[in-house]
Amino acid sequence: MKPNLHPDYHPVVFRDANTGTSFLTRSTVQSDRTTEWDDGSTYPLVVVDVSSDSHPFWTGTQRRVDTAGRVEKFERRYGKRTRKEV
C-alpha cells in the first residue's frame, strides 16, 4: 500500500447500547473513548445503537405484517376488482 494514502486500520471494540454486548474487530473509525478487553489490552470504544445482537431480524423478534388486513383496506378504499371475461 502507498504510504500516507489509506486511513489507519486498527482494532476497535463496538458495544451494543441495547444489550451491552461487545465485539472486537478492525475498523478505521476513531473514538475518544477506550475500554479494556479480555486480553488486557486497551482499545478504542464505539457505542452503536443496533448490532446483530439486538436487531429484530437477527433476534427473531421481527414484526409480521397482517397482509389480510392490508388487502381488505385496499378493497375498502378502491373497491373490489373483478376479472374481465374475454
C-alpha positions as CSV (number, residue, x, y, z in Angstrom):
1,M,0.0,0.0,0.0
2,K,1.1,3.5,-0.7
3,P,2.2,5.4,2.5
4,N,0.0,8.3,3.7
5,L,-2.9,7.4,1.4
6,H,-5.0,4.9,3.4
7,P,-6.7,5.6,6.7
8,D,-5.4,4.0,9.9
9,Y,-6.9,0.5,10.1
10,H,-6.8,-0.7,13.8
11,P,-8.6,-2.9,16.3
12,V,-11.8,-1.3,17.8
13,V,-14.4,-2.5,20.3
14,F,-18.0,-2.0,19.2
15,R,-20.6,-2.1,22.1
16,D,-24.3,-2.5,21.5
17,A,-26.1,0.2,23.6
18,N,-29.2,-2.0,24.0
19,T,-27.7,-5.4,25.1
20,G,-24.2,-4.4,26.3
21,T,-22.6,-7.0,24.0
22,S,-19.1,-6.1,22.8
23,F,-17.4,-7.1,19.6
24,L,-13.7,-6.7,18.9
25,T,-13.0,-6.1,15.2
26,R,-10.9,-3.9,13.0
27,S,-12.0,-0.5,11.6
28,T,-10.9,2.9,10.5
29,V,-13.3,4.7,12.9
30,Q,-11.8,7.0,15.5
31,S,-13.0,7.3,19.1
32,D,-12.0,9.3,22.2
33,R,-13.4,6.6,24.5
34,T,-11.4,3.4,25.4
35,T,-12.1,0.1,27.1
36,E,-10.1,-2.8,28.4
37,W,-10.7,-6.0,26.5
38,D,-10.4,-9.6,27.9
39,D,-6.8,-9.9,26.8
40,G,-5.8,-7.0,29.0
41,S,-5.2,-4.5,26.1
42,T,-6.9,-1.2,25.8
43,Y,-8.8,-0.5,22.6
44,P,-10.9,2.4,21.3
45,L,-14.7,2.0,22.1
46,V,-17.5,2.8,19.8
47,V,-21.1,2.5,21.1
48,V,-23.7,1.6,18.5
49,D,-27.5,1.7,18.7
50,V,-28.1,-1.5,16.9
51,S,-26.0,-4.5,16.1
52,S,-26.6,-8.1,15.1
53,D,-27.2,-8.9,18.8
54,S,-30.2,-6.6,19.1
55,H,-31.6,-6.1,15.6
56,P,-35.1,-7.6,15.2
57,F,-34.2,-9.5,12.0
58,W,-31.3,-11.4,13.7
59,T,-33.0,-12.0,17.0
60,G,-36.2,-13.4,15.5
61,T,-38.5,-10.8,17.1
62,Q,-39.3,-9.2,13.7
63,R,-42.9,-8.0,13.4
64,R,-45.1,-9.7,10.9
65,V,-47.5,-7.5,8.8
66,D,-51.1,-8.5,8.6
67,T,-51.5,-9.0,4.9
68,A,-55.1,-9.9,5.0
69,G,-55.9,-6.6,6.7
70,R,-54.0,-4.7,4.0
71,V,-56.0,-6.4,1.3
72,E,-59.3,-5.6,3.0
73,K,-58.1,-2.0,3.5
74,F,-57.2,-1.7,-0.2
75,E,-60.6,-3.2,-1.3
76,R,-62.5,-0.8,1.0
77,R,-60.6,2.2,-0.4
78,Y,-60.6,1.3,-4.1
79,G,-63.3,-1.3,-4.4
80,K,-63.1,-5.0,-5.2
81,R,-61.6,-5.7,-8.6
82,T,-63.3,-8.2,-10.8
83,R,-61.8,-10.2,-13.7
84,K,-62.7,-9.3,-17.2
85,E,-64.3,-12.0,-19.2
86,V,-62.7,-12.5,-22.7
